[in-house]
Amino acid sequence: MREAPVFKQGSPYRVRELMKGRKMEQKVIKTGNSLAVTIPAKFVREVGLRVGDRVKAMIKPGKGVMEYTFLEMRQLPLSGKLLKRS
């Protein structure tokens, strides 16, 4: 049996594979005196984010783009989908 690949949570490859073909559209909300964009629960579970995890943001104001990189790297648990028995 071939071993399943192991990805680190937060790795750009893993996030790209999870989000392939998916789009997220979120509203800007007010939290105190600031504005925030929420992260969908399904994405949080799949990537393994936790409260307090560090996030790096790259802002491209002229293009209206903000890119986020989640810096915390945790080992992903092996899922049943990856462990098919032959």
C-alpha positions in Angstrom: 0.0 0.0 0.0 1.3 3.5 -0.9 1.7 6.0 1.9 -0.5 9.0 1.7 1.2 12.4 1.3 1.5 14.4 4.5 0.9 18.1 4.3 1.6 20.7 7.0 -1.3 22.8 7.9 -1.1 26.3 6.5 1.3 25.2 3.7 0.5 27.1 0.5 0.2 23.8 -1.4 -2.3 22.3 1.1 -4.4 25.5 1.1 -4.5 25.6 -2.7 -5.6 22.0 -2.9 -8.3 22.5 -0.3 -9.6 25.6 -2.0 -9.2 24.5 -5.7 -12.3 25.5 -7.5 -13.9 27.1 -4.4 -14.7 30.8 -4.0 -15.4 32.5 -0.7 -17.2 35.7 -0.4 -17.5 37.3 3.0 -18.9 40.6 4.3 -16.9 43.2 6.1 -18.3 43.5 9.7 -17.7 45.9 12.5 -15.9 44.7 15.6 -15.5 47.5 18.1 -13.9 50.4 16.3 -12.4 48.2 13.6 -13.6 46.3 10.6 -13.1 42.6 10.1 -13.7 39.8 7.6 -14.7 36.5 9.0 -13.2 33.1 7.9 -15.7 30.4 7.1 -15.9 27.6 9.7 -15.3 24.9 7.0 -12.0 26.6 5.9 -11.0 27.0 9.6 -11.5 23.2 10.2 -9.8 22.1 7.0 -6.7 24.3 7.5 -6.7 23.8 11.3 -6.7 27.4 12.3 -7.0 28.4 16.0 -7.7 31.6 17.8 -4.4 33.3 18.3 -2.7 31.9 15.1 -0.6 34.4 13.4 -1.5 35.7 9.9 0.6 37.7 7.5 -1.3 40.1 5.2 0.1 41.5 1.9 -1.9 44.5 0.7 -2.0 45.7 -2.9 -4.2 48.8 -2.5 -4.1 49.8 -6.2 -5.6 46.4 -7.2 -8.0 46.1 -4.2 -6.3 42.9 -3.2 -5.3 41.6 0.2 -3.6 38.2 0.5 -3.3 36.3 3.7 -0.7 33.7 4.7 -1.5 31.6 7.8 1.9 31.2 9.6 1.1 28.4 12.1 2.2 25.0 10.9 0.6 22.0 12.5 0.6 18.4 11.3 -2.6 17.4 9.6 -4.3 14.3 10.9 -4.6 11.5 8.3 -8.2 11.3 7.0 -10.0 8.1 6.2 -10.2 9.4 2.6 -6.4 9.1 2.3 -6.1 5.7 3.8 -8.0 3.5 1.3 -7.3 -0.2 1.9 -6.7 -2.4 -1.1 
